[in-house]
Amino acid sequence: MRVMVFVKATDDSEQGLPPADEMTEMFEAMGKFNEELVNAGVMVAGDGLKPSSFGKRIHFDGPNRTVIDGPFAEARELVAGYWIWEVKDMDEAVAWAKRCPNPMRGPSDLEIRPFYEMEDFGEAATPEIVAHEQALRDRIGGE
């Protein structure tokens, strides 16, 4: 089972990088945790994201596209980082998440969401669609 673990943004993370001494502590703690994930074969990918002031949103309305510049309101609704994990089930994902060092200076949240897998789509995922999707994944080195 693949899951994406979102590190939810905070008002602090939306301000940018913390002071160097705090950042060094965070890098050391998170580096150890990431190493545990890698050693256990759980971590597929992961990274931190710059504040939303560096971002853009694309709004879709029929054929129209509107580009909206960051920053975006409601830091608690934003994502500051992510992991992709391969776990046996949601219980294992929660157990790993509970071991994570606090990713922010103050209170913070992680959100875990499972990926859709081709079998979730039932008959809509025809053999041709499944083969095409697998060919694309093979080209990018994914699963």
N, C-alpha and C positions, 0 to 999 in steps of 0.2 A: 504494500500500500504506500503510495506516495502522498506526502502532505507538504503543504507550504506553511511555514511558521512565520508569521508577520511580527516584527518588533514594532509596536505602535509608537507613533511619535508623541512627544510631549512639548510643552511650551519651551523647555530648555533645548531640546534637540532641534526645534525649529529656529533657534537663535544661532545655530552653527556649532562648531567644535567647542568642547569644554576646555578649561585650562589644561596645559600640557601635563602637569602632575596627575590630574584626574584621568586624563586620556591614557597615560602610560599604565596606570593601575587597571583601567578597563581593558586595554589591549592584552595585558598579561593574563587577567582572569578569563577573558573571552577566548584567548588563544589556547589556554589549557582545556576549556570546555570544547572548543572546536576540534582539538586533537583527540579528545575522548570520542566525539562523534565520528570522526574519520576512522579511528582505530576500531570502532565497533561496526564500521561499514554502514552507518546511518546517514551521514552527511553526503549529499549529492552536490549541493552548491550553497552559497550564501554570501551576502555582502551587506554593507551599510549603504544608505542612500543619503544624498545631500538634502538639506532642507527644501521644502516645497517652493521657496523663493527662486530656486534654480530650475523649477519644473514648468511644464506646460500641460494643459488638458486640451483634448480635442472633443468638442461637443458635436454629436451627430443628431441631425433632425432631417430624416428623409435623405435627399441628395445633398443637403447643405452641411458644411463643416465649419465650425467656429473654433479658433484657437484662443485659449484663455491662459494668460500668463500667471504664474504663481507670484506671491505666496497665496496659499489657500487657507480659508478659515477652518476653525475647529481642529486644532492639532491632534486631539484625541482620535479623530477619524482618519488621520493620515498614517502612512507607513514610513518608518525610519530605517528599516532593514528587513532582511528575510533570510530564511534557510529553505532549502528543499531537502526533505529527509525521506529515506526509504525505511519504513517500519512495518512490523507485522500487523499492527492494528492501532486504533486511536489510543488505547490504553498505554501502549509503548511510547507513542508520541507525547502523551501527557507526562509520563514518567521522566522522559528526557527533558521536557520543558521545565519541569519542577526543579531540575538540577542546574538549570541555567543561572549564571550570575546575573544580578540585576543589570539590565542593559542600559539603564539611565541613572542619573544622579539621584532622583527621587522616586516616588511611586511610578510604576510602569506596568505595561501589559504585553503579553504575547497572545496572539490569536493563531489557532491551528485550523487549517482547512484542508480537507482531502481533495485531491485532483480527481476529475472525471477520468475514468479509464474507458477504453473502447467498449468493453462488455456492458458498461452502464447504459449504452445507447440502444441496446437490443437490436431489433430488426432494422432500425434506421441506419445502423452501421453495416452496410452491405459489404460483401467480401472485397469488392473493388475499392470502396472507401477505406477499409482497414488496410489493404495492401498499399494504397497510395500514402496513407498516413505513416505506415511503417517505413516506406521508402524515404519519406522526408526525414523521419527520425534517424534513419541509418545515415543519411547524408550529413546531418548535423552532429552525429555521434551520440544521440540520445537513446532512450530506451524504447 
